[in-house]
Amino acid sequence: MNSKNWQNPRSVLRPLASLCIPRYHWFMTLNLPNILTILRLAAAPGVVIMFLYFARPWADWFALVLFVLAALTDFLDGYLARAWKQESKLGAMLDPIADKAMVIIALVVITGFSGMNPWILLPATLVIFREVFVSGLREFLGDTAGTLKVTNLAKWKTTAQMVAISMLFATGAFEHYFGMQSLAMTQEMVTAAIDGSGPDELGLWWKYQGMIVSWWGGIIMLWIAAVLTMVTGWDYFNKARPHLMDPKA
């Protein structure tokens, strides 16, 4: 640096400012809605960590609480961004990524501890396939990805997925309590406790009811989510088809 540059402080500060301003602008996009989205993205692998470092049923409860809180931020961050006029490109990019990561990772965990149950495995496969397929479409479309704007039906699909996953996490907790507390009991004692013809000092009846209700509720909602997933996936494919058939694409 020559002596003339030292005599002109602006010539020194200008390169430094050019380095700092992009980082400053990125930092300014970290408003509350974007912070909630980032926290939801970080919570996705946290579901796996719950089962790696905690014994059941604590892992089930912790995963359930973490997932429900993360799901609530999905509705809250969008609402706040619109209400406070803080919508940003960073939020628009991270929001679908966080949703997909949270749903896919949770489905993988549930499929694992359910013993690859086909009632869960098949709809989970359809959901994961669709999410990957639509993400690929958006990446291919690039600047024209606005063609695949999120529809109201897609929002219902996401809601059904999150309700289903929450109920299936609850099933794991009820199932564990019921199995452990009835382990030393005969089948006749368990049946009598459930149908009310015998003593139920351990509360097996409500644990059994919780297990059954959350299981079938979760399965029904998961299949509804799978159907909505395929319908919205087909809708996005039809919207992208003209661009796919374009010889210049």
C-alpha positions in Angstrom: 0.0 0.0 0.0 1.5 3.3 -1.1 1.6 6.5 0.9 -1.3 8.1 -1.0 -3.6 5.4 0.3 -2.6 6.1 3.8 -3.4 9.7 3.2 -6.9 8.8 2.1 -8.7 6.7 4.8 -11.6 6.0 2.5 -9.3 4.0 0.2 -8.5 1.7 3.1 -12.0 1.4 4.6 -13.8 0.8 1.3 -12.4 -2.8 0.7 -13.2 -3.6 4.3 -16.7 -2.4 4.0 -17.2 -4.4 0.8 -16.4 -7.5 2.9 -18.5 -6.7 5.8 -21.7 -5.5 4.1 -22.8 -8.9 2.7 -22.4 -10.4 6.1 -24.3 -7.6 7.7 -27.2 -7.9 5.2 -27.3 -11.7 5.9 -27.3 -11.0 9.6 -30.2 -8.5 9.2 -32.3 -11.2 7.6 -32.2 -13.2 10.9 -35.5 -11.8 12.2 -37.7 -13.8 14.5 -39.5 -15.8 11.8 -36.2 -16.8 10.2 -34.8 -17.8 13.6 -37.8 -20.0 14.3 -37.2 -21.7 10.9 -33.6 -22.3 11.7 -34.5 -23.8 15.0 -37.0 -26.1 13.3 -34.3 -27.2 10.9 -31.9 -27.9 13.8 -34.7 -29.9 15.6 -34.9 -32.4 12.8 -31.8 -34.4 13.7 -32.6 -33.8 17.3 -35.3 -36.4 17.0 -32.7 -39.0 16.2 -30.5 -37.9 19.1 -33.4 -38.4 21.6 -33.4 -42.2 20.7 -29.6 -42.4 20.7 -29.0 -40.9 24.2 -32.2 -41.6 26.1 -33.9 -44.8 27.1 -37.5 -45.4 26.2 -40.2 -44.2 27.1 -38.2 -40.9 27.8 -36.9 -40.9 24.2 -40.5 -41.2 22.9 -41.7 -38.3 25.1 -38.7 -36.1 24.4 -39.0 -36.7 20.6 -42.8 -36.0 20.8 -42.3 -32.7 22.6 -39.5 -31.7 20.3 -41.4 -32.5 17.2 -44.6 -30.8 18.3 -42.7 -27.6 19.3 -41.0 -27.7 15.9 -44.3 -28.2 14.1 -45.8 -25.3 15.9 -43.0 -23.0 14.6 -43.9 -24.1 11.1 -47.2 -22.2 11.5 -45.9 -19.5 13.7 -42.9 -18.3 11.5 -45.1 -18.0 8.4 -47.7 -16.1 10.3 -45.2 -13.7 11.9 -43.4 -13.1 8.6 -46.6 -12.1 6.9 -48.0 -10.1 9.8 -44.7 -8.2 10.4 -43.9 -8.0 6.7 -40.6 -9.8 7.3 -40.7 -12.2 4.4 -37.3 -12.9 3.0 -35.5 -15.1 0.5 -33.6 -16.8 3.3 -36.9 -17.8 5.0 -38.4 -18.8 1.7 -35.5 -21.1 1.0 -35.1 -22.6 4.6 -38.8 -23.1 5.3 -39.5 -26.1 2.9 -36.1 -27.6 3.7 -36.9 -27.6 7.4 -40.3 -29.1 6.8 -39.0 -31.9 4.6 -36.0 -32.7 6.9 -38.3 -32.8 10.0 -40.9 -35.1 8.4 -38.4 -37.4 6.6 -36.2 -37.9 9.6 -39.1 -38.5 11.9 -40.6 -41.0 9.5 -37.3 -42.9 9.3 -37.2 -43.1 13.2 -40.8 -44.2 13.5 -40.3 -46.8 10.7 -37.3 -48.2 12.6 -38.9 -48.6 16.1 -42.1 -49.9 14.6 -40.3 -52.9 13.2 -40.8 -52.0 9.5 -44.5 -52.3 9.9 -46.1 -52.2 6.4 -48.9 -50.0 7.6 -46.2 -47.4 8.3 -43.5 -48.3 5.8 -45.7 -48.0 2.6 -47.1 -44.5 3.3 -43.8 -43.3 4.6 -42.1 -44.5 1.4 -44.7 -42.6 -0.7 -44.2 -39.4 1.4 -40.4 -39.5 1.2 -40.5 -40.3 -2.6 -42.7 -37.4 -3.3 -40.7 -34.9 -1.2 -37.5 -35.9 -3.0 -39.2 -35.8 -6.4 -40.7 -32.3 -5.9 -37.4 -31.0 -4.6 -35.7 -32.4 -7.8 -38.4 -30.6 -9.9 -37.7 -27.3 -8.1 -34.0 -27.6 -8.5 -34.4 -28.4 -12.3 -36.7 -25.5 -12.8 -34.3 -23.0 -11.2 -35.5 -19.5 -11.8 -38.9 -20.7 -12.9 -39.4 -22.7 -9.7 -42.1 -20.2 -8.8 -44.3 -22.3 -11.0 -44.5 -24.7 -8.1 -45.9 -22.4 -5.5 -47.2 -24.1 -2.3 -50.9 -24.7 -2.6 -53.5 -24.9 0.2 -53.8 -28.6 -0.4 -50.0 -28.9 0.2 -50.4 -27.1 3.5 -53.1 -29.6 4.5 -50.7 -32.4 3.5 -48.0 -31.0 5.8 -50.5 -30.6 8.6 -51.7 -34.3 8.2 -48.1 -35.5 8.2 -47.2 -33.6 11.4 -50.4 -34.8 13.2 -49.7 -38.4 12.1 -46.1 -38.3 13.3 -47.0 -36.8 16.6 -49.6 -39.5 17.3 -47.2 -42.3 16.3 -44.5 -40.9 18.7 -47.2 -41.0 21.4 -48.0 -44.6 20.5 -44.4 -45.6 21.2 -44.6 -44.1 24.7 -47.9 -45.8 25.6 -46.8 -49.1 24.1 -43.6 -49.1 26.2 -45.5 -48.3 29.4 -48.1 -51.0 28.7 -45.5 -53.6 27.8 -43.2 -53.0 30.8 -46.0 -52.9 33.4 -47.8 -56.0 32.1 -44.6 -58.0 31.6 -44.9 -59.9 34.9 -48.7 -60.4 34.6 -50.5 -63.4 33.0 -52.7 -62.9 29.9 -55.8 -63.4 32.1 -54.7 -60.7 34.5 -54.0 -58.2 31.6 -57.4 -59.0 29.9 -59.3 -58.6 33.2 -57.6 -55.2 33.8 -58.5 -54.0 30.3 -62.1 -55.1 30.2 -62.8 -54.1 33.8 -63.5 -57.5 35.2 -60.4 -57.4 37.5 -58.2 -55.0 39.4 -56.2 -52.5 37.4 -53.8 -51.0 40.0 -51.2 -50.0 37.3 -53.6 -48.2 35.1 -53.3 -50.6 32.2 -56.7 -49.7 30.8 -55.9 -46.1 30.0 -52.4 -47.0 28.7 -54.0 -49.6 26.4 -56.6 -47.1 25.2 -53.9 -44.5 24.6 -51.9 -47.0 22.6 -54.8 -48.1 20.4 -56.3 -44.6 19.8 -52.9 -43.0 19.0 -51.9 -46.0 16.8 -55.0 -46.0 14.6 -55.3 -42.3 14.7 -51.7 -42.0 13.5 -52.1 -44.7 10.9 -55.2 -43.1 9.4 -53.7 -39.6 9.4 -50.5 -41.0 7.8 -52.4 -42.6 5.0 -54.4 -39.4 4.5 -51.1 -37.6 4.3 -49.8 -40.1 1.8 -52.8 -39.6 -0.5 -52.5 -35.8 -0.2 -48.8 -36.2 -0.8 -49.3 -38.0 -4.1 -52.1 -35.7 -5.3 -50.1 -32.6 -4.7 -47.0 -34.3 -6.2 -48.9 -35.0 -9.4 -50.3 -31.5 -9.4 -46.7 -30.1 -9.2 -45.6 -32.5 -12.0 -48.4 -31.3 -14.3 -47.4 -27.6 -13.6 -43.8 -28.4 -14.4 -44.5 -30.5 -17.5 -44.5 -27.6 -20.0 -41.0 -26.7 -18.8 -39.9 -30.3 -18.9 -41.0 -30.7 -22.5 -39.4 -27.4 -23.6 -36.5 -28.4 -25.9 -34.5 -25.4 -24.7 -34.7 -26.5 -21.1 
